[in-house]
Amino acid sequence: MKKKFTKKLLKLIPGGAHTYSRGADQFPSNAPEILSKGKGVYIFDNKGKKYLDYGMGLRSVNIGYAEKKINDAAINQINNGNNLTRPSLIELKAAETLVKTIDSVDMVKFTKNGSTAVTAAVKLARAYNDKKIILRCVDHPFFSYDDWFIGSTVIKKGIPNEISKLTDVFFYNDIDSLKRKIKQYKNKISCVVLEPAATECPKIGDQNGCCGKSKCNRNYLRNKHFLKEVQNLCNENKIVFILDEMITGFRWHLKGAQYLYNLSPDISTFGKAMANGFSVAAVCGKKKYMELGSIEKKNKERVFLLSTTHGAEMSSLGAFVETISFLRKNNVINKNWNYGYRLIQSVNEITKELNICEYFKFFGPACSPYYICRGVDYKISFEFRTLFIQEMLKNNILMPWVSIAYRHNDKTFEQTRIALEKSLTTYKKALVHGIKKYLKSDAIKPVFRRFN
């Protein structure tokens, strides 16, 4: 039975939220329906009940909710007018900050969300080489709400078929799958779009998965690896290499995962954690691509790249500049790597003791761990995933995924460890006695599904 706030949300907002991953079908029934505020790494429902959070604003908050220095920087820009008739001083400072921080970047265009940024990158690629085909990594879940991407998923309704045909897919850490697509389309490919990493790092030779360290220690500088091979293939075939760092940016390394993996993409996109939850994203890259959106070259055909009233909103850009300063001064990224490493080790010790290692596991880069839930048939199970989140909520922890922030500390770690022991003990009981006895709500559904 739908609750009061859920009913209201579904009545007023298609999907009940402005991001599908916030929707009611993504959480068990004991999750808070609606939130009133967040502070540090805690969130509060409408009645003031407090939860330790690992969702962290859909991974957009990598320091903590309502961080005073960052809020003050945003408020200072609000007091300066927030949105002016000509470019602002903070707009220039933000552009300078990003260009100085990311080695591959000569120019940047700010916007408000990742979808817009990645679509702008695709437009630049097509304008540069006048080719149509896009190859995107199928293992990375989301690039944009625009037709070029959604048309390549199972939710094609509303997308013309002729547009869907222009995007095809390849697999992460499978360079042969990309080679086959390049051979299939020959000289018709405009760009390749992928994230640097998600559930695993780029493999070197036969090294799949992640090294499992508190800081990645594989020698990506000297060794040939999957992403380097992708970059080389793009260069050899005159394909624009687009790296989507919405999640990895300002989490893997201050200079982006591209620095960690020794890459120089043609165009990059950033968002999520770049302003600790404030709404700003960026498409940026090498001058020869980015300047296509310029206005000063006479007799040069124009590319109408991005034109957004709020793209350079001063409050968000002030938050971005302060976030970068905070990350540098407080060694945030290394701290988050270490916390994630401890969390992975702790969880996997618990599952080993419970003898359920094959059913539940934390894995992936320590700065952004993932977990998988399997049922008695060893297959990925949304029912068991729902059960796990449900049981963590009973211990006042919301863990729909694992997003680590600077304000997670020893106290939150111990609280999490105790909750994991209790939740995974129930998980084991459900494996033995059947999940229906323990699951108290409908199973979470995949976001990308054809029917409701």
C-alpha positions in Angstrom: 0.0 0.0 0.0 1.4 3.4 -1.0 2.2 5.8 1.8 1.0 9.4 2.0 4.1 11.2 0.6 4.7 8.5 -2.1 1.1 9.0 -3.3 1.5 12.8 -3.5 4.9 12.5 -5.3 3.5 10.1 -7.9 0.5 12.3 -8.4 2.5 15.4 -9.0 5.8 14.2 -10.5 6.1 11.6 -13.3 8.0 8.7 -11.6 7.6 10.3 -8.2 11.1 11.9 -8.3 13.2 14.0 -10.7 15.8 11.2 -11.0 14.6 7.6 -11.5 17.1 6.2 -9.0 15.3 8.2 -6.3 12.0 6.7 -7.1 9.9 4.5 -4.7 10.5 1.4 -6.8 14.3 1.7 -6.0 13.9 1.2 -2.2 12.2 -1.2 0.2 9.0 -0.2 2.0 10.8 0.7 5.3 12.9 3.4 3.6 12.1 7.0 4.4 9.5 8.2 1.9 10.8 11.8 1.9 13.7 13.6 3.5 13.9 16.9 5.2 17.6 17.6 5.4 21.1 16.2 5.5 24.1 17.1 7.7 27.5 15.5 7.4 26.8 11.9 6.4 23.4 11.8 8.0 19.9 12.3 6.5 16.7 13.1 8.3 13.1 12.2 7.3 10.1 14.5 7.7 9.7 13.5 11.4 13.4 14.1 12.2 14.4 10.4 12.3 18.1 10.1 11.6 19.9 7.7 9.2 23.5 7.2 8.4 23.7 7.6 4.6 25.8 5.9 2.0 23.7 7.2 -0.9 25.3 10.7 -0.5 23.1 12.6 -2.9 23.4 10.0 -5.7 27.2 10.1 -5.3 27.3 13.9 -5.7 28.4 14.6 -2.1 32.0 13.5 -1.4 32.7 15.7 1.6 29.5 15.9 3.6 26.0 17.4 3.5 25.8 21.1 4.4 29.5 21.5 4.7 29.9 25.0 6.1 32.9 26.3 4.1 31.3 25.2 0.8 27.8 26.5 1.8 29.4 29.9 2.8 31.2 30.1 -0.6 27.9 29.5 -2.4 26.0 31.9 -0.2 28.7 34.6 -0.8 28.0 34.2 -4.6 24.2 34.4 -4.0 24.8 37.7 -2.2 26.8 38.8 -5.3 23.7 38.3 -7.5 24.0 34.6 -8.4 23.2 35.1 -12.1 24.3 38.3 -13.9 23.9 39.7 -17.4 27.6 39.2 -18.4 30.1 36.5 -17.4 31.0 36.8 -13.7 34.3 36.8 -11.9 33.6 33.4 -10.3 32.8 32.0 -13.7 36.3 32.9 -14.9 37.9 31.6 -11.7 36.0 28.3 -11.9 37.1 27.8 -15.5 40.7 28.6 -14.5 40.5 26.2 -11.6 39.2 23.3 -13.8 41.8 23.9 -16.5 44.6 24.0 -14.0 43.4 20.9 -12.2 42.7 18.5 -15.2 45.8 18.0 -17.4 44.0 17.2 -20.6 41.7 20.2 -20.5 42.3 23.5 -22.4 38.7 24.9 -22.3 35.6 24.2 -20.4 31.8 24.9 -20.7 29.8 24.6 -17.5 26.2 23.3 -17.4 23.8 22.0 -14.7 23.7 18.2 -15.2 25.7 15.3 -16.6 23.3 14.4 -19.3 23.7 17.8 -20.9 27.5 17.7 -20.7 27.9 14.2 -22.3 25.5 15.1 -25.1 27.5 18.3 -25.7 30.6 16.1 -25.9 28.9 13.9 -28.5 27.8 17.0 -30.5 31.4 18.3 -30.5 32.7 15.0 -31.8 30.2 14.8 -34.6 30.9 18.4 -35.5 34.6 17.8 -35.6 34.7 14.7 -37.9 31.2 14.9 -39.5 30.5 11.2 -38.7 27.4 9.8 -37.1 28.0 6.5 -35.3 28.5 6.6 -31.5 30.0 3.6 -29.7 29.3 3.6 -25.9 30.3 1.1 -23.2 27.3 -1.1 -22.4 28.7 -1.9 -18.9 28.3 1.7 -17.7 24.7 2.3 -16.8 24.0 5.9 -17.7 25.4 8.6 -19.9 22.4 10.9 -20.8 18.7 11.3 -20.9 19.0 12.3 -24.6 17.9 10.2 -27.6 21.4 9.1 -28.7 21.8 7.2 -25.4 18.3 6.2 -24.4 17.7 4.9 -27.9 20.4 2.3 -27.2 18.7 1.0 -24.1 15.6 -1.2 -23.7 13.4 1.9 -23.1 13.2 3.1 -26.7 9.6 4.5 -26.6 9.6 8.1 -27.9 13.0 7.6 -29.7 12.9 7.5 -33.5 14.4 4.2 -34.8 16.7 6.0 -37.2 18.3 7.7 -34.1 18.6 4.4 -32.2 20.5 2.9 -35.0 23.3 5.5 -34.7 24.5 4.2 -31.3 26.0 0.8 -30.7 27.8 -0.8 -27.8 31.0 -2.5 -26.7 32.1 -4.1 -23.5 34.4 -2.8 -20.8 37.8 -4.6 -20.5 37.1 -6.4 -23.8 39.2 -4.6 -26.4 38.2 -7.1 -29.1 34.5 -6.1 -28.8 35.5 -2.6 -29.6 37.8 -3.7 -32.5 34.9 -5.6 -34.0 32.6 -2.6 -33.9 35.3 -0.4 -35.5 35.7 -3.0 -38.3 31.9 -3.2 -38.7 31.4 0.5 -39.1 34.7 1.3 -40.8 35.1 5.1 -41.2 31.6 6.0 -39.9 32.4 6.3 -36.2 32.4 9.7 -34.6 33.3 8.9 -31.0 33.7 6.4 -28.3 32.1 7.1 -24.9 32.9 5.3 -21.7 33.7 5.8 -18.0 37.2 5.2 -16.9 36.0 2.6 -14.3 33.0 1.5 -12.5 32.9 -1.9 -10.8 36.4 -2.8 -12.0 39.5 -1.1 -13.1 41.1 -1.3 -16.6 42.8 -4.6 -16.9 46.5 -5.0 -17.6 47.1 -8.2 -19.5 45.1 -10.9 -17.7 44.6 -8.8 -14.5 40.8 -8.4 -14.3 38.9 -6.7 -11.6 40.7 -4.5 -9.0 43.9 -4.8 -7.1 41.9 -4.6 -3.8 44.3 -2.1 -2.3 43.5 1.1 -0.3 45.2 2.9 -3.1 45.4 1.4 -6.6 49.1 0.2 -7.0 49.0 -1.2 -10.6 51.5 0.5 -12.9 49.2 2.2 -15.3 52.0 4.6 -16.2 54.2 2.1 -17.9 52.0 -0.8 -18.8 49.5 -1.1 -21.6 46.0 -1.5 -20.3 42.4 -1.6 -21.6 41.8 2.2 -21.6 45.1 2.9 -23.2 44.2 0.5 -25.9 40.9 2.3 -26.4 42.7 5.6 -26.6 45.2 4.2 -29.1 42.4 2.7 -31.3 40.6 6.0 -31.3 43.7 7.9 -32.4 44.5 5.3 -35.1 41.0 5.5 -36.5 40.4 9.2 -36.1 37.6 8.6 -33.6 37.1 11.2 -30.8 37.8 9.7 -27.4 35.3 10.9 -24.8 35.8 10.0 -21.1 32.8 10.4 -18.8 34.1 11.2 -15.4 30.8 12.0 -13.7 31.4 9.4 -11.0 35.2 9.0 -11.1 36.0 12.7 -11.2 37.2 14.1 -7.8 36.9 10.6 -6.3 39.6 8.5 -8.0 42.1 11.4 -8.0 41.9 15.2 -7.9 43.1 15.2 -11.5 40.5 12.6 -12.4 40.7 8.9 -13.0 42.4 9.8 -16.3 45.4 10.9 -14.4 45.5 7.6 -12.4 45.2 5.6 -15.6 47.7 7.8 -17.6 45.2 8.9 -20.2 44.7 12.1 -22.3 41.1 12.0 -23.6 40.0 14.3 -26.3 36.9 15.4 -24.4 36.0 14.8 -20.7 32.8 15.3 -18.8 32.6 16.0 -15.1 29.7 16.5 -12.6 28.5 14.7 -9.4 31.1 15.4 -6.7 32.8 18.4 -8.3 30.8 20.8 -6.1 29.8 18.6 -3.1 26.2 18.3 -4.2 25.7 21.7 -5.8 24.4 21.5 -9.4 27.2 22.0 -11.8 28.7 19.8 -14.5 31.2 20.4 -17.2 32.2 19.4 -20.7 35.8 20.1 -21.3 38.8 19.1 -23.3 41.4 19.9 -25.9 41.2 23.2 -27.7 40.8 21.8 -31.2 37.5 20.3 -30.2 36.2 22.8 -27.6 36.8 25.8 -29.8 34.2 24.6 -32.2 31.8 26.2 -29.8 33.6 29.5 -30.0 32.4 32.7 -31.7 35.6 34.6 -32.5 36.8 32.8 -35.7 35.6 34.6 -38.7 34.0 32.7 -41.6 34.0 29.5 -39.6 30.8 27.5 -39.5 29.4 27.6 -35.9 28.5 24.8 -33.6 25.7 25.8 -31.2 27.2 23.9 -28.3 25.6 24.9 -25.0 23.5 27.9 -24.1 22.0 27.7 -20.7 20.8 30.6 -18.5 21.8 28.8 -15.3 24.9 27.0 -16.6 27.2 29.5 -14.9 25.1 30.1 -11.8 27.5 31.8 -9.4 26.5 29.9 -6.2 27.3 26.5 -7.8 30.6 27.7 -9.3 31.6 29.2 -5.9 30.9 25.8 -4.3 33.0 24.1 -7.0 36.0 26.4 -6.4 35.8 25.9 -2.6 35.3 22.1 -3.0 38.5 21.8 -5.0 40.3 23.8 -2.3 38.8 21.6 0.5 39.8 18.4 -1.3 43.4 19.6 -1.6 43.8 20.9 2.0 42.2 18.0 3.7 43.5 15.1 1.6 39.9 14.0 1.1 40.4 11.5 -1.7 43.1 9.5 0.1 40.9 9.4 3.2 38.0 8.1 1.2 40.1 5.4 -0.4 41.2 4.2 3.0 37.7 4.2 4.4 36.4 2.2 1.5 39.3 -0.3 1.8 38.5 -0.9 5.4 34.8 -1.3 4.6 35.5 -3.9 1.9 37.8 -5.9 4.1 35.3 -5.8 7.0 32.3 -6.9 4.9 34.2 -9.7 3.3 35.4 -11.0 6.6 31.8 -11.1 7.8 30.6 -13.0 4.8 33.5 -15.4 5.2 32.6 -16.1 8.8 29.0 -16.6 7.7 30.0 -18.8 4.8 28.1 -16.7 2.3 31.0 -15.2 0.3 29.5 -16.6 -3.0 26.2 -14.8 -2.3 27.2 -11.4 -1.1 30.4 -9.4 -1.8 31.9 -6.0 -1.7 34.3 -5.3 -4.5 35.6 -2.7 -6.9 37.9 0.4 -6.4 38.1 1.2 -2.7 37.1 4.8 -3.2 33.8 3.7 -4.6 32.9 0.1 -3.6 30.1 -1.9 -5.1 28.2 -4.8 -3.7 26.4 -7.7 -5.4 23.6 -9.8 -4.0 23.0 -13.3 -5.2 20.1 -15.7 -4.5 20.3 -19.5 -3.8 20.8 -20.1 -7.5 23.9 -17.9 -7.5 22.3 -15.4 -9.9 22.1 -11.7 -9.3 18.9 -11.1 -7.2 16.9 -7.9 -6.8 14.9 -9.7 -4.0 18.1 -10.3 -2.0 19.3 -6.8 -2.7 16.1 -5.4 -1.4 16.4 -7.6 1.7 19.9 -6.3 2.4 18.8 -2.7 2.1 15.8 -3.4 4.2 17.8 -4.9 7.0 20.4 -2.1 7.0 17.5 0.4 7.3 16.4 -1.5 10.4 19.7 -0.4 11.8 19.2 3.2 10.7 21.6 3.0 7.7 20.6 3.8 4.2 22.9 1.9 1.8 21.3 1.7 -1.7 24.9 1.7 -3.0 28.2 2.7 -1.4 29.2 6.4 -1.8 31.9 7.4 0.7 32.3 10.9 2.0 35.0 12.7 4.0 32.7 12.9 7.0 32.4 9.2 7.3 34.7 8.3 10.2 35.6 5.7 12.8 32.3 6.1 14.6 30.3 5.6 11.4 32.5 2.7 10.4 31.8 0.9 13.6 28.1 1.6 13.3 28.2 0.2 9.8 30.1 -2.9 10.7 27.6 -3.8 13.4 24.7 -3.3 11.1 26.4 -5.4 8.4 26.8 -8.3 10.8 23.1 -8.2 11.7 21.9 -7.7 8.2 24.1 -10.4 6.6 23.1 -12.8 9.4 19.5 -12.3 8.2 20.6 -12.6 4.6 22.0 -16.1 5.4 18.8 -17.1 7.1 16.9 -16.1 4.0 19.2 -18.3 1.9 18.5 -21.3 4.1 14.8 -20.8 4.9 13.6 -18.8 1.9 13.4 -15.1 1.3 9.7 -14.8 1.5 9.9 -15.3 5.2 12.1 -12.2 5.6 11.4 -9.8 2.8 8.7 -7.4 3.8 8.2 -5.4 0.6 8.2 -5.7 -3.2 11.6 -6.2 -4.7 13.5 -3.3 -6.1 13.2 -3.0 -9.9 15.9 -2.1 -12.4 15.7 1.5 -13.7 16.2 0.3 -17.2 13.2 -1.9 -17.8 10.8 -1.8 -20.7 7.6 -2.2 -18.7 6.5 -0.9 -15.2 
